[in-house]
Amino acid sequence: MKQREIFYIEDMKCASCVNRIEENIRKIPGIYYVSANLATKTLIIDYDDNILNKKELEKIIKELGYKPKTIDKKQNKLFKLLFCLILSIPIFIISMFIDFHLKNYILFLLSTPVIIIGGSEFYIGTYKAIKNKYTDMNVLVSIGFSSAYILSLFNTFYRIGEVYYEASSMLITFILIGRYLEEKTKNKAISTIKKIMELQPKFVNVVNKEEKIPINQVKKGDIILIKPGEVIPLDGIIIEGRSLINESIVTGESIPVEKKKGDEVISGTLNINGVIKVLVNKTGEESFISQIVKLIEEAQIRKPKIQRFIDKITSYFVPIVISIAILTFIYWIINGKSLEFSLITMASVLVIACPCALGLATPIAIIVGLGKATEMGIIIKGGEVLEKIEKITTIAFDKTGTLTKGKPKVVKILKNEEINEEEIIRIAASIEKNSLHPLSQAILEKAKDMKLYDIEDFEEIPGMGLKGKINGKEVIIGSKELIKESIKKLFEKLTKDNEKINDFFNKVIEMEEEGMSTMILSYNGKIIGAIGIMDEITSDAIEAINMLRNYKLIMITGDNERIAKAIANKLKISYFANVKPDEKMKIVSELQSKGEKVIMIGDGINDAPALIQSDVG
């Protein structure tokens, strides 16, 4: 059976490492697919588990000279970098600007710790490369700085020429800076995956079990009990109970969805107010959370064209450079030049040809540009983004928290009886103070300076609304269906004979068509008003959309069709509604397959697969 393993390989340092790993593993029987990614230090392998297993794969990787590590292991390179930087700065200053009798000896004392401590990882990498009969950037760098250091050492104690301690020390320090920044980027990518994985509870309440059991012991067909406030651990179908479920991890929308018997629930979502029993139908890698993690890992591992091209040429580049350096040394020796001159020219070829050193020019330019962007409030994660952004044709937006404020707010109060708006909010807030629903919080925010009534006989009907009494008089707030059911005879009489009440409900429908969530309020058997709540469009979004009219603009949201349509119509952009995270990624991918270059703008974990799939996220 086909299986997939993803390894994190800390000591994969350059494109030659990538080529070596891929080429050697690809030859092994039972391997379907292998791809190594230098940027994230990840290795993905598809294999036949009848022929191979994870331990055997780890052994193969170790035999190639690398150590596969788990996602939780961290390597802090900051100390080594700071140590080399603190010593390299005075080495450079003394070499360039200060001259005194013991200068070379001082430079020797300062540079030797840099060579030993800072250069250790290059020497280790070189040893592994030679042991496994291949060459990589570690070999190139090690020969380069070692040649400069050894020649300087010889000239210091025999006093016969110039010293080049600053060249060896600064080369090591610059490359360590690059690797440290690369490590930080990789850890950010990994932290996204960890954050998603942490959403899943470690233990689960299984019906007929005396205590919670580890989530990895739950099987398909088990029935699990989920209480209010608990995260749903596994995908399944409700077989008993009803509740409001916060699906923001899936849809990005903060307003909960009512779920009842027969409805599907998804791992990572939050059960708000009801006790439910769920029949598990997906476990392990099949669960929603695991699928999201897999999508992110695969998107991060996928190589761009330019990286595949560099991987290919690098396998030839390193041995060619070393050969040229050796020929350079031989040429100058034959032509009567000194050993010092010949060594320096050889080292120069190695250092200049090293992409790690050559690549400093572009990063420095990018760092300055990114710094300027940061001052303007724009965070850009790498220069590749700058290359891609000029080719963009389509901009896709998430809705909640991106185009809208992400916080529901009371935007309209509709009166039906001779009662003022303030009293409608006061009555509504008095009963809503007992609920955790986000719409309740919007009403309470509106009533924050009001003195509220005491509520008796409070009852919450999941997915429909609330009931209670104020001074013995019944208060009901919620959907039209709840009001109709609660005051059935009066409701039928009102809607049949009363033109005013019919006009009232027509206005409620208009509010809903504008994208509002509506809550109807009845007091003492009378419908006294309705409250419209909406996640408002930000002023910045309106301004940004108007500035971007030259691009194809679309909104991709997990929210329902009615709300999505209302927001999209106001902004005059296209939209996709009821979209799950994996479907967001597919929409972006489909646009790309049609030749579109896509920016995806979003702010939540549910947007992560689409953000990574897009050309710029």
C-alpha positions in Angstrom: 0.0 0.0 0.0 1.2 3.5 -0.9 2.3 5.6 2.2 3.8 9.0 2.6 6.5 10.2 5.1 7.8 13.8 5.5 11.2 14.3 7.2 12.8 17.4 8.4 16.5 17.3 7.6 18.5 20.0 9.5 21.9 19.4 7.8 20.6 19.7 4.3 22.7 22.8 3.4 22.7 23.3 -0.4 21.3 22.2 -3.7 24.0 19.5 -4.0 22.6 17.9 -0.9 19.1 18.0 -2.4 20.3 16.3 -5.6 22.2 13.6 -3.7 19.3 12.7 -1.5 16.8 12.6 -4.3 19.0 10.7 -6.7 20.0 8.0 -4.2 16.5 7.5 -2.7 14.9 7.4 -6.1 17.0 4.3 -7.0 15.6 2.3 -4.1 13.0 -0.4 -4.9 9.5 0.5 -3.5 10.0 4.3 -3.9 7.2 6.0 -5.9 8.1 9.7 -5.4 10.8 11.7 -3.6 11.2 15.5 -3.3 13.6 17.5 -1.1 13.1 21.2 -0.4 16.1 23.2 0.7 14.2 26.2 1.9 12.1 24.3 4.5 14.6 21.5 5.0 11.9 19.0 4.2 11.9 15.6 2.4 8.7 14.0 1.2 8.8 10.3 0.2 5.9 8.2 -1.2 6.7 4.5 -0.8 5.2 1.0 -0.8 4.8 -0.1 2.8 5.0 -3.7 1.8 8.6 -3.2 0.8 9.8 -0.3 3.1 8.9 1.3 6.4 9.7 4.6 8.2 12.6 3.2 10.2 14.2 1.8 7.0 13.8 5.2 5.3 15.4 6.9 8.3 18.3 4.5 8.1 18.8 5.2 4.4 18.9 8.9 5.0 21.4 8.5 7.8 23.6 6.3 5.5 23.7 9.3 3.1 25.2 11.4 5.9 22.0 13.2 7.1 20.0 13.2 10.2 16.2 13.1 9.8 14.6 15.0 12.6 11.1 15.5 14.0 9.1 18.7 13.7 9.6 19.6 17.4 13.4 19.7 17.4 14.9 23.2 17.4 18.4 24.3 16.7 19.4 27.7 17.9 22.2 29.1 15.8 22.0 32.6 17.2 24.9 32.1 19.7 27.3 30.8 17.1 26.4 33.7 14.7 26.7 36.4 17.4 30.1 34.9 18.5 31.5 35.0 15.0 30.0 38.5 14.4 31.5 40.0 17.6 35.0 38.7 16.5 34.7 39.4 12.8 33.9 43.1 13.1 37.1 44.0 14.9 39.0 41.7 12.6 37.7 43.6 9.6 38.4 47.1 11.2 41.9 46.2 12.3 42.7 44.7 8.9 41.4 47.6 6.9 42.2 50.7 9.0 44.7 50.0 11.8 48.4 49.2 11.5 50.7 48.3 14.5 53.5 46.0 15.4 51.5 43.0 16.7 48.7 43.4 14.2 49.0 40.0 12.5 49.2 38.1 15.8 46.1 39.9 17.2 44.3 39.0 14.0 45.4 35.4 14.3 44.1 35.2 17.9 40.7 36.8 16.9 40.2 34.7 13.7 41.1 31.3 15.0 38.0 30.9 17.2 35.9 32.0 14.2 37.5 29.3 12.1 37.1 26.6 14.8 33.6 27.4 16.1 32.0 29.1 13.1 33.7 26.9 10.5 32.9 23.7 12.3 29.6 23.1 10.5 31.3 23.6 7.1 34.0 21.1 8.1 31.5 18.6 9.3 29.5 19.0 6.0 32.7 18.6 4.0 33.6 15.4 5.9 30.2 13.9 5.2 30.4 14.9 1.5 33.9 13.3 1.1 32.8 10.2 3.0 29.8 9.8 0.7 31.8 10.6 -2.5 30.1 13.8 -3.5 30.8 17.6 -3.4 28.6 20.4 -2.2 28.8 24.1 -1.1 30.4 23.1 2.2 33.4 21.7 0.3 33.7 24.9 -1.7 33.4 27.2 1.3 35.7 25.1 3.5 38.5 25.1 1.0 38.0 28.8 0.4 38.3 30.1 3.9 40.8 27.4 5.0 43.2 28.4 2.1 43.0 32.0 3.2 43.5 31.2 6.9 46.4 28.7 6.4 48.2 31.1 4.1 47.7 33.9 6.6 49.0 31.6 9.4 52.1 30.8 7.4 52.8 34.4 6.6 52.2 35.6 10.2 54.9 33.4 11.7 57.4 33.5 8.9 56.7 37.2 8.2 56.9 36.8 4.4 53.7 38.3 3.0 50.2 39.6 3.5 47.6 38.1 5.7 43.9 37.4 4.8 42.3 36.7 8.2 39.4 39.1 7.5 38.5 37.3 4.2 38.2 33.9 6.0 36.3 35.3 9.0 33.9 37.5 7.1 33.1 34.8 4.7 32.1 32.4 7.5 30.1 35.1 9.3 28.2 36.2 6.2 27.2 32.7 5.3 26.1 32.0 8.9 23.9 35.1 8.8 22.2 33.7 5.6 21.7 30.3 7.2 20.3 31.8 10.4 17.8 33.9 8.4 16.9 30.8 6.4 16.4 28.8 9.6 14.0 31.5 11.0 11.9 31.3 7.8 11.7 27.5 8.0 10.7 27.6 11.7 7.9 30.1 10.8 6.6 27.6 8.2 6.8 24.8 10.7 5.0 26.8 13.5 2.0 27.2 11.2 1.7 23.4 11.0 2.2 23.1 14.7 -0.5 25.7 15.4 -3.0 23.7 13.4 -2.0 20.4 14.9 -2.5 21.8 18.4 -6.2 22.5 17.7 -6.9 18.8 18.0 -7.5 17.5 21.6 -5.2 14.8 22.8 -7.9 12.9 24.7 -11.6 12.1 23.8 -14.8 11.1 25.7 -15.9 7.9 24.2 -19.5 6.7 25.1 -19.5 3.7 27.4 -15.9 4.3 28.5 -15.2 5.2 32.1 -12.6 7.8 31.3 -11.1 9.8 28.4 -8.9 7.8 26.0 -6.1 9.1 23.7 -7.3 10.3 20.4 -5.1 7.9 18.4 -7.0 5.0 20.0 -10.4 6.1 18.7 -11.7 4.0 15.7 -14.2 4.6 13.0 -17.7 3.8 14.3 -16.9 4.9 17.9 -19.4 7.3 19.4 -17.8 10.3 21.2 -19.4 12.7 23.6 -18.7 16.4 23.1 -19.7 19.0 25.8 -20.2 22.7 25.5 -16.9 24.6 25.1 -15.0 21.6 23.8 -13.2 21.3 20.5 -14.6 18.6 18.2 -11.7 16.1 18.0 -12.6 14.0 15.0 -14.8 14.3 11.9 -18.2 12.6 12.3 -22.0 12.7 12.2 -24.3 13.9 15.1 -26.5 11.0 16.2 -27.9 12.7 19.3 -28.3 16.3 20.5 -28.1 19.7 18.8 -25.7 22.7 19.2 -24.2 25.8 17.7 -20.8 25.0 16.2 -18.2 27.7 15.6 -16.6 26.7 12.3 -14.3 29.7 11.9 -11.3 27.3 11.5 -13.1 25.9 8.4 -14.9 28.8 7.0 -13.3 31.8 8.6 -16.7 33.1 9.7 -17.3 34.0 13.4 -21.0 33.4 13.4 -21.8 29.8 14.6 -23.8 27.3 12.6 -26.6 25.2 14.1 -25.9 21.4 13.9 -28.5 18.7 14.7 -29.0 15.0 14.3 -27.7 13.8 11.0 -25.4 16.8 10.4 -21.7 16.5 9.8 -19.2 18.0 12.2 -15.5 18.7 11.5 -12.4 18.3 13.7 -11.0 21.5 15.0 -14.4 23.3 15.2 -15.8 24.4 18.6 -19.0 23.2 20.2 -20.6 26.2 21.9 -23.8 25.4 23.8 -25.1 21.9 23.5 -24.1 18.3 24.4 -23.8 16.2 21.3 -22.9 12.6 20.5 -21.0 12.1 17.3 -20.4 8.9 15.3 -16.8 9.1 14.2 -16.3 8.5 10.4 -12.8 9.8 9.9 -9.7 9.3 12.0 -5.9 9.9 11.7 -4.8 11.2 8.4 -8.3 11.2 7.0 -9.5 13.9 9.5 -10.0 17.5 8.4 -7.2 18.8 10.6 -4.7 16.2 9.2 -5.7 17.1 5.6 -5.1 20.8 6.2 -1.6 20.0 7.6 -0.9 17.8 4.6 -2.0 20.5 2.2 0.3 23.0 3.8 3.3 20.6 4.0 2.9 19.7 0.3 2.5 23.3 -0.8 5.7 24.2 1.1 7.6 21.3 -0.3 6.6 21.9 -3.9 9.5 23.4 -5.8 9.3 26.4 -8.1 10.8 26.1 -11.6 13.8 28.3 -10.8 14.7 26.0 -7.8 14.5 22.9 -10.0 16.8 24.6 -12.5 19.3 25.6 -9.8 19.3 22.1 -8.4 20.2 20.7 -11.8 23.1 23.0 -12.6 24.5 22.9 -9.1 25.3 19.2 -9.3 27.8 20.1 -12.1 28.8 23.5 -10.7 30.7 22.5 -7.6 33.1 20.0 -9.1 33.8 22.3 -12.1 34.7 25.2 -9.7 37.0 23.0 -7.7 38.7 21.8 -10.9 39.1 25.4 -12.2 40.6 26.4 -8.8 43.2 23.6 -8.9 44.1 24.4 -12.5 44.5 28.0 -11.5 46.9 27.1 -8.8 48.9 24.8 -11.1 49.0 27.4 -13.9 50.6 30.1 -11.7 53.1 27.7 -10.0 54.2 26.5 -13.5 54.6 30.1 -14.6 56.9 30.9 -11.8 54.6 32.7 -9.3 55.1 32.3 -5.6 53.2 29.8 -3.5 51.4 32.6 -1.7 50.2 34.2 -5.0 49.1 30.8 -6.4 47.2 29.9 -3.2 45.5 33.3 -3.0 44.3 33.1 -6.7 43.0 29.5 -6.0 41.2 30.6 -2.9 39.8 33.7 -4.8 38.3 31.4 -7.5 36.6 29.2 -4.8 35.3 32.1 -2.7 34.0 34.2 -5.7 32.4 31.2 -7.4 30.7 30.2 -4.2 26.9 31.0 -4.6 26.7 31.7 -0.9 29.1 34.6 -1.3 28.0 35.6 -4.8 24.4 35.7 -3.6 25.1 38.4 -1.0 24.6 41.3 -3.5 20.9 40.5 -4.2 20.0 39.8 -0.5 21.5 43.1 0.6 19.5 45.0 -2.0 16.4 43.2 -1.0 17.0 43.7 2.8 17.2 47.5 2.2 14.0 47.3 0.2 12.2 45.2 2.7 13.3 47.5 5.5 11.8 50.5 3.6 8.5 48.5 3.1 8.4 47.6 6.9 8.7 51.3 7.7 5.5 51.8 5.6 3.7 49.0 7.5 4.3 46.3 4.8 5.9 43.0 5.8 7.4 41.2 2.9 8.8 37.7 3.5 11.6 37.5 0.9 12.7 38.9 -2.4 10.9 36.2 -4.4 7.7 38.0 -3.6 9.0 41.2 -5.3 9.8 39.2 -8.4 6.3 37.7 -8.6 4.2 40.6 -7.7 4.7 42.5 -10.9 3.2 39.6 -12.9 -0.1 39.4 -10.9 -3.4 39.4 -12.8 -5.9 38.3 -10.1 -6.3 39.3 -6.5 -8.4 37.0 -4.2 -9.7 38.1 -0.8 -11.0 36.2 2.2 -14.0 38.0 3.7 -14.0 38.0 7.5 -11.2 40.1 9.0 -9.9 41.0 5.6 -12.6 42.9 3.7 -14.8 43.1 6.9 -13.9 44.0 10.5 -14.3 40.4 11.8 -16.5 41.6 14.6 -20.4 41.4 14.3 -22.0 44.8 15.1 -25.6 46.0 15.5 -26.2 48.1 12.3 -30.0 48.4 12.2 -32.9 48.4 14.7 -36.4 47.9 13.2 -39.4 49.0 15.3 -42.9 47.4 15.1 -44.6 48.7 18.3 -44.6 52.1 19.9 -41.4 51.5 21.7 -38.1 53.2 21.2 -34.9 51.7 19.9 -33.1 52.0 23.2 -35.7 49.9 25.0 -35.6 47.2 22.2 -31.9 46.9 22.8 -32.3 46.9 26.6 -34.8 44.1 26.5 -32.8 42.1 24.0 -29.5 42.5 25.9 -31.2 41.5 29.2 -31.9 38.0 27.8 -28.8 37.8 25.6 -26.4 38.4 28.5 -26.9 34.7 29.3 -25.7 33.5 25.9 -22.2 33.0 24.4 -23.4 33.4 20.8 -21.3 36.1 18.9 -24.5 37.8 17.9 -25.4 38.1 21.6 -22.0 39.8 22.2 -22.9 42.4 19.5 -26.1 43.3 21.2 -24.4 43.5 24.6 -21.8 45.8 23.2 -24.6 48.1 22.0 -26.1 48.0 25.5 -22.9 48.3 27.5 -24.0 51.6 29.2 -27.6 50.4 29.9 -29.0 49.0 33.1 -30.4 45.6 32.2 -33.5 43.7 33.5 -33.3 40.6 35.6 -34.3 37.4 33.6 -36.3 34.5 35.0 -36.9 31.0 33.5 -34.1 31.5 30.9 -34.0 28.9 28.1 -31.7 28.6 25.1 -33.0 26.8 22.0 -29.8 25.8 20.0 -29.8 27.3 16.6 -33.1 29.2 17.1 -32.9 31.7 19.9 -33.6 32.4 23.6 -36.6 32.5 25.9 -37.1 34.1 29.3 -39.3 36.3 31.5 -39.0 39.9 32.6 -41.3 40.7 35.6 -43.4 37.6 34.6 -43.8 38.7 30.9 -42.4 36.4 28.3 -39.5 37.6 26.2 -38.4 35.7 23.0 -35.6 36.6 20.7 -34.4 34.7 17.7 -35.4 33.4 14.3 -38.8 33.9 12.6 -39.4 30.2 13.1 -39.0 30.4 16.9 -41.3 33.4 17.1 -43.9 31.6 14.9 -43.7 28.5 17.0 -43.9 30.3 20.4 -46.8 32.6 19.7 -48.4 30.5 16.9 -52.0 31.6 17.1 -51.2 35.2 17.6 -48.6 35.1 14.8 -51.1 33.5 12.3 -53.7 36.1 13.2 -51.2 39.0 12.9 -49.8 37.9 9.5 -53.2 37.2 8.1 -55.0 40.4 9.1 -52.4 42.9 9.9 -50.8 44.8 7.0 -48.3 46.4 9.4 -46.8 43.1 10.5 -46.5 41.9 6.9 -44.7 45.1 6.1 -42.5 44.5 9.1 -41.4 41.1 7.9 -40.8 42.3 4.4 -38.4 44.8 5.9 -36.7 42.0 7.8 -36.2 40.1 4.5 -34.7 43.3 3.0 -32.3 43.5 5.9 -31.2 39.9 5.3 -30.7 40.6 1.6 -28.3 43.4 2.6 -26.2 40.8 4.4 -27.5 41.2 7.9 -28.2 38.4 10.4 -31.6 39.3 11.9 -33.0 38.6 15.4 -36.7 39.2 16.0 -37.9 40.3 19.4 -41.2 39.5 21.0 -42.3 40.8 24.4 -45.5 39.8 26.3 -46.9 38.1 23.2 -46.2 41.0 20.8 -43.6 41.4 18.1 -41.9 44.6 19.1 -38.9 44.8 16.8 -36.0 43.2 14.9 -32.2 43.7 15.3 -29.9 43.6 12.2 -26.3 42.5 12.9 -23.5 42.5 10.4 -19.8 42.2 10.0 -19.2 45.6 8.4 -16.9 46.3 5.5 -13.8 48.2 6.5 -13.2 51.7 5.0 -9.6 50.5 4.1 -11.1 47.6 2.1 -13.3 50.0 0.1 -10.4 52.2 -0.7 -8.1 49.3 -1.6 -10.7 47.7 -3.9 -11.1 50.9 -5.7 -7.4 51.3 -6.2 -7.1 47.7 -7.6 -9.8 47.9 -10.3 -7.2 47.1 -13.0 -6.9 43.6 -11.6 -9.5 40.8 -11.6 -10.9 40.9 -8.1 -12.7 38.0 -6.3 -13.8 37.2 -2.8 -13.5 33.6 -1.6 -15.4 33.0 1.7 -16.8 30.2 3.8 -19.8 32.3 4.6 -23.3 31.6 3.2 -24.5 32.7 -0.3 -26.7 35.5 1.0 -24.1 37.3 3.1 -21.3 36.7 0.5 -23.5 38.1 -2.3 -24.4 41.2 -0.2 -20.8 42.0 0.6 -19.6 41.3 -3.0 -22.3 43.5 -4.5 -21.4 46.4 -2.3 -17.7 46.1 -3.3 -18.6 45.3 -6.9 -16.4 42.2 -7.1 -17.0 38.5 -8.0 -17.3 35.9 -5.2 -17.3 32.3 -4.2 -19.4 31.3 -1.2 -19.6 28.3 1.2 -16.0 27.4 0.4 -13.9 25.2 2.7 -10.1 25.6 3.0 -9.2 22.8 0.6 -11.7 24.2 -1.9 -10.2 27.7 -1.5 -6.9 26.2 -2.6 -8.5 24.4 -5.6 -10.1 27.7 -6.7 -6.7 29.4 -6.7 -5.1 26.4 -8.5 -7.8 26.5 -11.2 -7.2 30.2 -11.7 -3.5 29.5 -12.1 -4.2 26.7 -14.6 -6.0 29.3 -16.8 -2.8 31.4 -16.8 -3.8 33.8 -14.0 -1.1 35.0 -11.5 -2.8 35.1 -8.2 -2.4 37.1 -4.9 -4.4 35.6 -2.1 -5.1 37.9 0.9 -6.4 36.3 4.1 -5.9 36.3 7.9 -6.8 32.9 9.3 -5.5 29.3 9.5 -8.4 28.4 7.2 -6.8 30.5 4.5 -3.4 28.9 4.9 -3.6 26.3 2.0 -4.8 29.0 -0.5 -2.2 31.5 0.7 0.6 28.9 0.1 -0.9 27.8 -3.3 -1.1 31.3 -4.6 1.7 33.0 -6.4 1.8 35.6 -3.6 0.0 35.1 -0.3 
